[in-house]
Amino acid sequence: MKKIDNPLRIKVTGLCNRDCSFCHHEGGDKNIEEIVPDMDLAYSIKELCQELHINSIALTGGEPLKHSDLPGFARFLHSQAGMNRLYMTTNGTIRKEAAFWSELQSCGLQKVNISVPDVMAEYKKNQAGTASEDIFQNQLQNIKEINKLNINVDINVVVFSDKMYTRYVVDTLNTLKRQGLLFHIYLLPNLTAGKYEQSINVINEVIEDKKYTKQYVSMGTNISNATKCYQDSEGNRLFVKTTEKNHKTYLLSGHCDKCKYKNECLEGFYGLRLEKRNGIYYIRTCLLNNTPEALIPLSEFAQSNVYGLLLKKWGGPV
């Protein structure tokens, strides 16, 4: 079967317990409602993924751990929408016990991406009512529980314009790996306007200073996504993930080139997002654009121009 290596991203909630300066808030999270099991939704997800050969779901937000019943929603996706591969992107600061992660695994959870900007005191001050050390300890305990289930963990570090901080983060995470935690380290450039080039320069400086050598490059299929793998003399691996493809953001021809934000967009076309607003499910194709061309009711998506474009690129015979 043809496989598309970018999942359908479902924003399960707009709630978040953090206010990270680098977060682009996924187009306005405060307006996004929690998604709960819905048989019409199950049918739509199943049909969409089958037609476009998408074989995985990414649970995002907001903060997905704020969802009122995430295991229940995962069971719904598994049993009713036929999805057997789930990923999650979380800040990991809300402590969850073993049973929570085990139930998600039984529904197909294969990888958890955890954002960890919390290994230096001055970067730990954006969660009211929770001590910064508790935040980091919650993340570590979640990683330990996930490791026990052999679920893959990626640690995402959005790079500020600060080489010393970034080196400190990488060194700290490598120390945790030597102590037995299992995860891959990913450095991501800051997509905040005016910060991208600075953070890319910092990433390159850290790689050079720590004498990492490039091992390989992988790119997403018809999305703006490239990952470079580096390794140092001690065998420590470091991954750098950008929203570039062949050194530029990928724009979906026939869709993105009509967008008024195309010249300032740092993400490019990054796949499809599903969200709920005012009781209506939407497919979002762009973080910056809220026009009908980029925020399309799910019930109308199969008749849209972008669906036709993706059907040609991602669909076709099995």
Summary of the structure (lengths in Angstrom):
residues: 318
radius of gyration: 19.2
end to end distance: 5.1
largest distance: 53.6
contacts: 1010
relative contact order: 0.14
helix: 35%
strand: 22%
